[in-house]
Amino acid sequence: MASTPFGPAKPYPDEWENVAHLRVLRTVAGDWDKLIGWRNDMTKRGFRLLKVTSDDKEIVAVFGKTKTSLHSSNP
């Protein structure tokens, strides 16, 4: 798995990609105000906050929106 200078590039299980469109947002540790703004913005776009992790270097938020193809009535 690839990583950034701060941690893994994909901070979520691979299976999540099969069922949702995902967005990963990162900021420096301690900048929790950005998380509030991200959540408000992403919620307006139909995404839900799925996971938040933090350490002494960064905050990582994973947002997801269910793939519409999963809800179609076609087999």
N, C-alpha and C positions, 0 to 999 in steps of 0.2 A: 504494500500500500504506500502510495506517495505521501509525503508529508511536507508541511510548511516549516519555516524556521521555528514556529511556535507549537506545532502539533500535527496530528493526522489531517490530510487534506479532506478526507471523507469522515466526518465525525458521526456517522450513522451507519446502520447495517445495510449491506448491499440490497437486501430484500425490499427496503423502502422504495428503491428506484422502480420496482415493478408495479407499485400501486399508487405512487404519488409523484407529482412534479415537486422537486425540492429546491430550496434556496438556502445557502449557508452564508451567514453574515458574521463578520468578525470585527472586533475593535480591541483596543488596548485595555488591560485590566483596570478596573475602577471606573470605567466610563459607562456606568449602568444607565445613564440618561439616554444613551443611544438605543438601548434595548427597548425602552418605552416607545420611542419614536418609530423604531422598526416595526414593533408589534402593531401599532396603530395603522401604519402605512400598509403593511402586509395583510392585515385583516380586511382593509378596504378592497384589496385585490383578491380576496377569497382564500387566502392562505391562513393556516393555523400554526401557532407556535407548538412545535413537537418536542424540542429538546433545547436546554440551555446548559452549557458547561462553562466553567471558569477556573482559572488557575492564577498564578502570580504574574503571568505574561499577557493573557488575553481572555476575552469573553467570546464565546461562539454560540450563535443561535441558529437552530435548524427550523425552517418553516416548510410546510407541505400543503399541497392541494391535491385532492383525489383526482386521478386521471379520469376524464369523462368517458373514455372507452370502456371502463369497468362498469358503467351504469347503463350502457346501451342495451337494447332488447334483442340485438342480433347475436346469434350464437357464435 
